[in-house]
Amino acid sequence: MLNSCVMHCHTGTAPDIMAWGGIGYHSRTPLVRIASTLNRQRHIFEVLEPVVLSYLQGFATAIFQQDNARPHVARIVQRFFVNHQIELLP
């Protein structure tokens, strides 16, 4: 058997890897590695405050879009957007 024709595969449980990233028309945020389960507090402290706030400061106007994952729609996260005057796509 030729080694170039053999593909190794992992058959055990896959490791959990999560990353967050943002994209715009001509720009992007750095990827943020999420080490474990993302909850509402970690979403604010690890993604929104250090990455999103600085990214959105580069735009005169911006509308932020996210999915409806639980950490994204928590009241404390929604208040974060209101307090920082970040417009959300409904």
Sequence and secondary structure as in RCSB ss.txt:
>XXXX:A:sequence
MLNSCVMHCHTGTAPDIMAWGGIGYHSRTPLVRIASTLNRQRHIFEVLEPVVLSYLQGFATAIFQQDNARPHVAR
IVQRFFVNHQIELLP
>XXXX:A:secstr
  GGG      S     EEE  B SS B   EEE S   HHHIIIIIIIIIIHHHHTT SS EE     HHHHSH
HHHHHHHHTT EE  
